[in-house]
């Protein structure tokens, strides 16, 4: 079965293009007739006149119409994908995570420290220096939790002095190393998808959070989650996050119908019932809020079900996008209405969505 790909109205797409609204990333592409180039709606290039802009449902459509991909926003790549110029640095950081790299180290890799700083601030919300420090503190926290010595943890992770380590540890974790043996590192990373970058967080045992990075209150949600579970967010990957990235790639390629990731979903008994009911909705199908309420044997709790859906912290994997209005129309979605539309089109067999 194939599905026609629906586009927002031209006025809505133009407004999203002008404002560089990230919630429309992957929903449509813009071609510029005067340059022959097509872009994402979030492209930072100077905006052309409206009469010179065409709109396309997919990157493939724009290519078929003769447009070339923009070299600035790279519309044929997954949104949020790591650019080639910084990958050698990230590979070195992964190979030697305990080493502290300074401006001279970046220049030795022919990288501009200011450009690196801007990329980390734009991508991770912190400077390169703070990102490195948080990652090294996270490694030290894991060492201490496993019974390791505090002093050894400090020097093994690139800190020159115990006082510097203690200051950095308190800044990141919020308490001294000696009092943190029961703290659990929460590994946090960004995952590129055709519909925009997602923030993923996981312990060593389970996925805890997966949300589009432009969702409102995301940082507050992560902070509250960390506080409630006594987790300490630290940048970096682990096996759970690597599996999440791989399964999302398969999902967007139309090759995965279900996810088999271990999940940690703290909430009330009612919320957990609602989230289990979401996971029971088959790929390619939808339910109304009323049907979902009946699934958990709470037919009068339709509004409460809707609120619990909104409290879901693990988008796509716990598929709250599969719940629609009783009249068949789309209803609110924290990741953006048009993302919800694209996810449903993907699951209904639309061709060429993310080619």
Residue, then its C-alpha position, 0 to 999 in steps of 0.5 A: x500500500x502507498x500513501x500520498x504525502x501531505x504537505x502543509x499549506x503554502x502559507x504555513x510552509x512559508x512562515x516556517x521557512x522564514x522563521x527557520x522553524x526546526x519542527x518542520x525539518x524533514x516535513x518539506x524542502x524549499x527550492x529556489x528557482x533563481x539559484x537551482x538549489x534546495x534547502x531545509x526549512x531551517x537553512x541559515x542562508x539568506x531567504x529568497x523572495x517568496x515568488x522564487x520559492x517552490x515547496x517539495x515533500x521530499x528531498x528526492x522530489x526536489x532532486x527530480x525537479x532539477x534542484x541541487x542540494x544546498x552545501x550549507x544545510x545539506x538537505x540530503x543528510x539526516x537532520x542533526x548528522x555530525x558534519x565530516x569536518x569534526x568527526x576526526x576530533x570526535x573519534x579521537x575523543x572516543x579513543x582517549x576519553x580521559x585526555x583533556x584537549x586544549x586549543x593547541x590540540x585542535x589546531x594540530x588537527x587543523x581545526x579552528x577552536x572557535x568553530x569547534x566551540x560554536x558547534x558544541x554550543x549549537x549542538x550540545x548547548x555547552x562549550x567544548x571545554x565543559x562538554x569534555x569536563x562533563x564526560x570525564x566526570x561521568x567516567x570518574x563517577x562510573x569508576x567510583x560507583x564500582x568501588x574505585x578510589x576517588x583519587x585514582x578516578x581523578x587522575x585516570x580521567x585527566x584531572x591535574x589536581x584533586x581540588x580541580x577534580x572536586x570542583x568539577x565534580x560538584x559542578x556537574x554532579x552536585x555533590x562531592x565524589x565521596x557522597x556520590x557512590x549511589x548516583x547513576x550516570x545518565x548518558x545523554x547524546x543526540x541522534x540524527x533522524x530525517x525529522x530532526x535531531x533527537x535527544x536520547x538519555x539512557x542508563x547502562x541498563x535502559x533507555x529513559x528519554x527520547x525526544x526531538x531537541x526542539x520540544x518545549x520544556x525538554x531541558x526541564x523534563x530531563x532535569x526533573x527526571x534526573x532529580x527524581x531518579x537521582x541520575x547524573x546526566x553526562x555526555x556520551x554513548x553507551x550500548x543502549x544508545x547505540x542500539x537506539x540509534x541503530x533501531x531508529x535508522x531501521x525504523x525510518x528506512x521502513x525496515x523495523x516495525x517494533x522496537x526491542x529496547x529496554x525501557x525505564x519509564x517512571x510514573x504513576x500506575x495509571x501513566x504506566x498503564x497508558x504507556x503500555x497501551x500505546x505500545x500495544x497499538x500495531x505499526x500502521x494503525x491508530x487509536x482514538x483517546x477513547x479507544x485507548x481509555x477502553x483498552x486500559x478499562x478506564x472508559x471515563x478517563x479520556x482526558x487523563x489518558x490524553x495527559x498521560x500520552x503527553x507525559x510520554x518521554x520516549x517518543x516513537x518507541x512508545x508510539x503516542x503518535x498513533x493516537x488521534x481524535x475520535x473524528x480521525x483528525x490529528x491531535x496535539x503532539x509534543x514533537x510537532x503536528x507535522x512530524x506526527x503526520x510524517x510518522x503516520x505516513x511512514x507507517x502507512x507505507x508512503x514511498x520516498x518519504x526519507x530517501 
